[in-house]
Each structure stands twice: as C-alpha cells, then as structure tokens.
C-alpha cells in the first residue's frame, strides 16, 4: 500500500478514535439535558454539516484546506470543551470531522476494488471508533464528558498533521444520466430517513434498559463495531464478487427488516442481538460499489452523491422526528414500506451500467 493511503488510513483512525471517545456520550448528555427533542436536533445539525462537508471535500481537494478544516474544528472543540458550554456546537464539530470519507475512498480505489476498498476503510474507521468507545466508556463516569471532549479535540489536532501530501485539486469528472438519478434518488432519500433511526433507537432503548449507564452502552456499541471490523473486509470482497446492484438490493432488504425490528421490539436482550448483527458493513460496501458501477468512475464524487444525500435526508428527518414521536410505531413501518417500494423499479428496470 502506498504511503499516501497509509497516511489516509492513519488520519481515518485518529479522527474516528476522537469521535468514539466522546460522541455517543456527548449525545447521551444532550439527551439528559434536553430530552429527545434536543437529541434529534443535535443529530440534525450534525447531518447538515456532514452533507455540506462531504460535497465540499469531494470537489475541492487541497491538502492545506483539509488540514486547516481539521485544525480549526479541533481548536473550536477544544475551546468549547474548556468552557464546558454548548453541547450542540460540540456535537456539530464532531460531525464535521467525519466528512472526508469520499476523498479517502477515492484514493483507496486506486489500489483495490471498490468493495474491498470500502471494507478496508470501514475496518480502520471502526477500529478507531471501537477503541475510542472502549476508552470513553471506562472514563466517562470518572472524568466526565468535558474531559473526554478535551482528549478528543487534542487527538483531532494531531490528525491535521498527517494529511497526505499527494492530495490535489483535480476537477471531478462525474456524470450520471437523468433516468438513473430518478431511480436512485428516492432510494437514497428514504434510506437516509430510516437507516440511522434503528441505531439511535437502539441507543436510547438500551440506555434506559440498563438504567442510563453510559459505560455499558459504550461497551455494547464497541462490541457491535468489533463485529463490523471482523466481517468488513470479507463482506467487501463478497460484494465485489456479487456485484453492486445485487448486493445493494440484498443489503437494503436486510436493513429494512432490521429497522422494523429495532423500532417495534422492546426486550433488552433481543435489542442487544439486533445491535450485534453486522449489517452496516454489507450495506455501505454495496452502496459504494453500486455508485461506482452507476457512474463508471472510481472517484470520490461518485460516492459523494449517496453519502451527501443520506446526510441531507438525515437532517430533514431528525428535524421533524420529535413531532412524530406519538405515532412512531406507525411512521417507521410506513417509511420502511416506502423504501421497499422505491427499490422495486430498480429491480424491474436496472439502469444501464455499460461504460
């Protein structure tokens, strides 16, 4: 592997380590202080920032800009953590530090197939997150969220100095016909509404089930990510072998079943089992593979479309989610059914992927 990609993966590891150290515990702190409305407002703000950042860093690939953005976000996080003020801004800053995925994957595509590259990226990302979650879970009850955020900000600052030198500002060469967009956009929008909901519901339900113990939640999510890490590379290779569209349709169907079960079930033991199923590596690897097949170009801009669209729809959904709480058991299955219906045209009339 080239030194550039090794540095990209090191940057990925350190940023996700910082995220794992404090993000979940910060969100639970927001939940304690502001309730469910504040919790989803914070997620919505973070998703908007992630949407904008994903597009910007897919189009503008200057090393200095990326280094400055990481350093500035980290410095602001450090400032707010020192003053122990405005959890909403701090959660948004942590979300901004996760918008470099298309840029890193584009570099990895130069050395390996798309599914394998995605599996490698998500393995390193998950490894950083799981170590952060484990450390944060052991420390949060003793040193508090403020000190965890201080550590996270310092780790992020270190990440800014390992951004690869080889990043350039070549113009993105990306195209997709209108017919393909009309098939894909409804799926991406609806997926962005329902995908994160299962894990947020799992987080809240298990948090209540275990008596609001942040440490136990951190350990459970760490175990879930460990399984993702173990199966991620293998799943990526299977996606390459099966093809993007078949894998995407299969993983989407599994994801739908998972979402509905997470929304409707309340038993803590069953919820733990659902948390530990490694569905996300399968879905994200197949989504990225499919996006590359649709555009015919292994570029960051190709996968920025599904990533950015999901982030935007996350923001919209979480903005309206609190008003749906009274009818949640009906709204989530309805969204899932709509998502399934959106997949049908893709199955019946596959897009032209000959380039």
C-alpha positions as CSV (number, residue, x, y, z in Angstrom):
1,X,0.0,0.0,0.0
2,X,1.3,3.5,-0.9
3,X,2.4,5.9,1.8
4,X,-0.4,8.3,0.8
5,X,-3.0,5.7,1.5
6,X,-1.3,4.6,4.8
7,X,-1.5,8.3,5.9
8,X,-5.1,8.5,4.8
9,X,-5.9,5.4,6.9
10,X,-4.0,6.8,9.9
11,X,-6.0,10.0,9.6
12,X,-9.2,8.0,9.4
13,X,-8.2,6.0,12.5
14,X,-7.3,9.1,14.6
15,X,-10.4,11.0,13.6
16,X,-12.7,8.1,14.4
17,X,-10.8,7.5,17.6
18,X,-11.6,11.0,18.6
19,X,-15.2,10.6,17.6
20,X,-15.6,7.3,19.5
21,X,-14.1,8.8,22.7
22,X,-16.8,11.3,23.1
23,X,-19.6,11.5,20.5
24,X,-22.1,8.9,21.9
25,X,-21.5,10.1,25.5
26,X,-22.0,13.7,24.4
27,X,-25.2,12.8,22.7
28,X,-26.4,11.0,25.8
29,X,-25.5,14.1,27.8
30,X,-27.7,16.2,25.4
31,X,-30.5,13.6,25.9
32,X,-30.2,14.0,29.7
33,X,-30.3,17.8,29.5
34,X,-32.7,18.5,26.6
35,X,-34.7,15.3,26.2
36,X,-35.5,13.6,22.9
37,X,-36.1,16.9,21.1
38,X,-32.6,18.1,21.9
39,X,-31.1,14.8,21.0
40,X,-32.5,14.8,17.5
41,X,-31.9,18.4,16.9
42,X,-28.2,17.8,17.6
43,X,-28.2,14.9,15.1
44,X,-30.0,17.1,12.5
45,X,-27.4,19.9,12.8
46,X,-24.6,17.4,12.5
47,X,-26.1,15.8,9.4
48,X,-26.4,19.2,7.7
49,X,-22.8,20.0,8.4
50,X,-21.8,16.5,7.2
51,X,-23.8,17.0,3.9
52,X,-22.0,20.3,3.1
53,X,-18.6,19.0,4.1
54,X,-18.9,15.8,2.0
55,X,-19.7,17.8,-1.1
56,X,-17.0,20.5,-0.5
57,X,-14.2,18.0,0.1
58,X,-15.3,15.8,-2.8
59,X,-14.9,18.9,-5.1
60,X,-12.0,20.8,-3.5
61,X,-9.1,18.5,-2.7
62,X,-6.4,20.9,-1.4
63,X,-4.3,19.4,1.4
64,X,-4.0,22.8,3.1
65,X,-7.7,23.3,3.2
66,X,-8.3,19.8,4.7
67,X,-5.6,20.4,7.3
68,X,-7.0,23.8,8.2
69,X,-10.5,22.5,8.4
70,X,-9.4,19.7,10.8
71,X,-7.3,22.0,12.9
72,X,-9.9,24.7,13.1
73,X,-12.7,22.3,14.0
74,X,-10.5,20.7,16.7
75,X,-9.5,24.1,18.1
76,X,-13.1,25.2,18.4
77,X,-14.0,21.9,20.0
78,X,-11.1,22.4,22.5
79,X,-12.4,25.9,23.3
80,X,-16.0,24.9,23.9
81,X,-14.8,21.9,25.9
82,X,-12.6,24.0,28.2
83,X,-15.6,26.3,28.8
84,X,-18.0,23.3,29.1
85,X,-20.6,25.2,27.0
86,X,-22.9,24.4,24.2
87,X,-23.1,20.7,23.6
88,X,-24.9,21.3,20.4
89,X,-21.9,23.1,18.8
90,X,-19.5,20.4,20.0
91,X,-21.6,17.6,18.6
92,X,-21.8,19.5,15.2
93,X,-18.0,19.9,15.2
94,X,-17.5,16.2,15.8
95,X,-19.8,15.5,12.9
96,X,-17.8,17.8,10.6
97,X,-14.7,15.7,11.3
98,X,-16.4,12.7,9.6
99,X,-16.9,14.2,6.1
100,X,-13.7,13.0,4.4
101,X,-15.0,9.5,3.5
102,X,-15.3,10.0,-0.3
103,X,-11.9,11.6,-0.6
104,X,-10.2,8.7,1.3
105,X,-12.1,6.0,-0.6
106,X,-11.2,7.6,-3.9
107,X,-7.5,7.2,-3.0
108,X,-8.0,3.6,-1.9
109,X,-9.8,2.8,-5.2
110,X,-6.5,3.3,-7.0
111,X,-5.1,0.2,-5.3
112,X,-8.0,-2.2,-4.8
113,X,-11.6,-3.0,-6.0
114,X,-14.4,-0.8,-4.7
115,X,-15.9,-3.3,-2.3
116,X,-12.6,-4.3,-0.8
117,X,-11.6,-0.6,-0.5
118,X,-14.8,0.1,1.3
119,X,-14.3,-2.9,3.6
120,X,-10.7,-1.7,4.4
121,X,-11.9,1.9,5.1
122,X,-14.7,0.9,7.3
123,X,-12.5,-1.6,9.2
124,X,-9.9,1.1,10.0
125,X,-12.7,3.6,10.8
126,X,-14.5,1.0,13.0
127,X,-11.2,0.1,14.8
128,X,-10.7,3.8,15.7
129,X,-14.3,4.1,16.9
130,X,-14.3,0.9,18.9
131,X,-11.0,1.8,20.7
132,X,-12.4,5.3,21.4
133,X,-15.7,3.9,22.7
134,X,-13.9,1.4,25.0
135,X,-11.7,4.1,26.4
136,X,-14.5,6.6,26.7
137,X,-16.8,4.1,28.3
138,X,-14.3,3.4,31.0
139,X,-13.5,7.1,31.6
140,X,-16.8,8.9,31.1
141,X,-18.2,8.1,34.6
142,X,-15.0,9.1,36.3
143,X,-13.7,12.1,34.4
144,X,-16.9,13.4,32.8
145,X,-17.9,14.4,29.3
146,X,-15.9,17.6,29.4
147,X,-12.5,15.9,29.8
148,X,-13.4,13.3,27.2
149,X,-14.1,16.2,24.8
150,X,-10.7,17.7,25.7
151,X,-9.0,14.5,24.8
152,X,-10.9,14.2,21.6
153,X,-10.0,17.7,20.5
154,X,-6.3,17.0,21.0
155,X,-6.5,13.8,19.1
156,X,-8.2,15.6,16.2
157,X,-5.5,18.3,16.2
158,X,-2.8,15.6,15.8
159,X,-4.8,14.3,12.8
160,X,-4.3,17.5,10.9
161,X,-0.5,16.9,10.6
162,X,-0.8,13.5,8.9
163,X,-3.0,14.6,6.0
164,X,-1.2,13.1,2.9
165,X,0.9,15.4,0.7
166,X,-0.4,13.9,-2.5
167,X,-3.9,15.4,-2.4
168,X,-4.5,17.6,-5.4
169,X,-7.3,19.7,-6.8
170,X,-8.1,17.9,-10.0
171,X,-11.6,18.6,-11.3
172,X,-14.0,15.9,-10.5
173,X,-15.1,14.1,-13.7
174,X,-18.6,12.7,-12.8
175,X,-21.8,12.2,-14.7
176,X,-25.0,10.2,-14.3
177,X,-28.0,10.2,-16.6
178,X,-31.3,11.6,-15.5
179,X,-33.0,8.2,-15.7
180,X,-30.5,6.7,-13.3
181,X,-30.9,9.7,-10.9
182,X,-34.7,9.3,-11.0
183,X,-34.3,5.6,-9.9
184,X,-31.6,6.2,-7.3
185,X,-32.6,9.5,-5.5
186,X,-35.9,8.2,-3.9
187,X,-33.9,5.3,-2.5
188,X,-31.1,7.4,-1.2
189,X,-33.5,9.9,0.4
190,X,-35.7,7.3,2.1
191,X,-32.7,5.4,3.2
192,X,-31.4,8.5,4.8
193,X,-34.6,8.7,6.7
194,X,-34.6,5.2,8.1
195,X,-31.1,3.9,8.3
196,X,-29.7,5.8,11.3
197,X,-33.0,5.6,13.1
198,X,-32.6,1.9,14.2
199,X,-29.2,2.6,15.8
200,X,-30.4,5.7,17.5
201,X,-33.5,3.9,18.9
202,X,-31.2,1.1,20.0
203,X,-29.0,3.5,21.8
204,X,-31.9,5.2,23.6
205,X,-33.8,2.0,24.4
206,X,-30.7,0.2,25.7
207,X,-29.7,3.3,27.7
208,X,-33.0,3.2,29.5
209,X,-32.9,-0.6,29.8
210,X,-29.5,-0.5,31.6
211,X,-30.5,2.3,33.9
212,X,-28.9,5.1,31.9
213,X,-25.4,3.6,32.2
214,X,-23.1,5.3,29.6
215,X,-20.4,2.8,30.3
216,X,-22.5,-0.3,29.4
217,X,-23.8,1.4,26.2
218,X,-20.2,2.2,25.2
219,X,-19.2,-1.4,25.7
220,X,-22.2,-2.7,23.7
221,X,-21.5,-0.4,20.8
222,X,-17.9,-1.3,20.9
223,X,-18.7,-5.0,20.6
224,X,-21.0,-4.2,17.7
225,X,-18.2,-2.3,15.9
226,X,-15.8,-5.1,16.6
227,X,-18.0,-7.5,14.7
228,X,-18.2,-5.0,11.9
229,X,-14.4,-4.8,11.8
230,X,-14.1,-8.6,11.8
231,X,-16.5,-9.1,8.9
232,X,-15.9,-5.9,7.0
233,X,-13.1,-6.9,4.7
234,X,-14.7,-10.3,3.9
235,X,-18.0,-8.6,3.1
236,X,-16.3,-6.1,0.9
237,X,-14.7,-9.0,-1.2
238,X,-18.1,-10.7,-1.4
239,X,-19.7,-7.5,-2.7
240,X,-17.0,-7.2,-5.4
241,X,-17.8,-10.8,-6.5
242,X,-21.6,-10.5,-6.4
243,X,-21.7,-7.0,-8.0
244,X,-23.0,-3.7,-6.7
245,X,-26.7,-3.8,-7.7
246,X,-27.4,-7.3,-6.4
247,X,-25.5,-6.6,-3.2
248,X,-27.3,-3.3,-2.8
249,X,-30.8,-4.8,-3.2
250,X,-29.9,-7.6,-0.8
251,X,-28.4,-5.4,1.9
252,X,-31.3,-3.0,1.6
253,X,-33.8,-5.8,2.2
254,X,-31.9,-6.9,5.3
255,X,-31.6,-3.4,6.5
256,X,-35.4,-2.9,6.2
257,X,-36.1,-6.0,8.3
258,X,-33.5,-4.8,10.9
259,X,-35.0,-1.3,11.1
260,X,-38.6,-2.5,11.7
261,X,-37.5,-5.0,14.4
262,X,-35.5,-2.3,16.2
263,X,-38.4,0.1,16.1
264,X,-41.1,-2.3,17.3
265,X,-39.3,-4.5,19.8
266,X,-38.6,-3.5,23.4
267,X,-37.0,-6.5,25.0
268,X,-33.4,-5.6,26.0
269,X,-31.8,-9.0,25.2
270,X,-33.3,-9.0,21.7
271,X,-32.3,-5.4,21.1
272,X,-28.7,-6.3,22.1
273,X,-28.8,-9.1,19.5
274,X,-30.0,-6.7,16.8
275,X,-27.2,-4.3,17.7
276,X,-24.6,-7.0,17.2
277,X,-25.7,-8.1,13.7
278,X,-23.1,-6.7,11.2
279,X,-25.5,-5.3,8.6
280,X,-23.9,-1.9,8.2
281,X,-20.6,-3.1,6.5
282,X,-22.7,-5.0,4.0
283,X,-24.9,-2.1,3.2
284,X,-22.3,0.6,2.9
285,X,-19.9,-1.5,0.9
286,X,-22.6,-2.5,-1.6
287,X,-23.9,1.1,-1.8
288,X,-20.4,2.4,-2.7
289,X,-19.8,-0.4,-5.2
290,X,-23.2,0.3,-6.8
291,X,-22.5,4.0,-7.0
292,X,-19.2,3.3,-8.8
293,X,-20.9,1.0,-11.2
294,X,-23.6,3.6,-12.0
295,X,-21.0,6.3,-12.8
296,X,-18.3,4.1,-14.3
297,X,-15.7,6.1,-12.4
298,X,-14.0,5.1,-9.2
299,X,-13.9,8.7,-7.9
300,X,-14.8,10.4,-4.7
301,X,-17.5,12.4,-6.4
302,X,-19.3,9.2,-7.4
303,X,-19.8,8.1,-3.9
304,X,-20.4,11.6,-2.5
305,X,-23.8,11.5,-4.1
306,X,-25.2,8.7,-1.8
307,X,-23.2,9.9,1.2
308,X,-24.3,13.5,0.9
309,X,-27.9,12.7,0.0
310,X,-28.2,10.4,3.1
311,X,-26.8,13.2,5.3
312,X,-29.2,15.7,4.0
313,X,-32.2,13.4,4.4
314,X,-30.9,12.6,7.9
315,X,-31.0,16.3,8.7
316,X,-34.6,16.6,7.4
317,X,-35.9,13.6,9.2
318,X,-34.3,14.3,12.5
319,X,-35.7,17.9,12.2
320,X,-39.2,16.5,12.1
321,X,-38.7,13.4,14.2
322,X,-39.8,14.8,17.5
323,X,-43.2,15.7,16.2
324,X,-43.6,12.0,15.1
325,X,-42.9,10.5,18.5
326,X,-46.6,9.9,19.3
327,X,-47.1,7.9,16.1
328,X,-43.6,6.4,15.9
329,X,-44.8,2.8,15.7
330,X,-46.7,3.7,12.6
331,X,-44.4,6.1,11.0
332,X,-41.3,3.9,10.9
333,X,-43.0,0.9,9.2
334,X,-44.6,3.3,6.7
335,X,-41.2,4.8,5.9
336,X,-39.8,1.3,5.6
337,X,-42.5,0.2,3.2
338,X,-42.0,3.3,1.1
339,X,-38.3,2.5,0.9
340,X,-39.1,-1.1,-0.2
341,X,-41.4,0.3,-2.9
342,X,-38.6,2.6,-4.1
343,X,-36.4,-0.4,-4.6
344,X,-38.9,-2.2,-6.9
345,X,-38.2,-0.1,-10.1
346,X,-34.5,-0.6,-9.6
347,X,-35.1,-4.4,-9.6
348,X,-37.6,-4.4,-12.5
349,X,-35.6,-1.9,-14.7
350,X,-31.9,-1.9,-13.9
351,X,-30.0,1.1,-15.1
352,X,-27.5,0.9,-18.0
353,X,-24.1,0.4,-16.5
354,X,-22.1,-0.1,-19.7
355,X,-19.2,2.3,-20.0
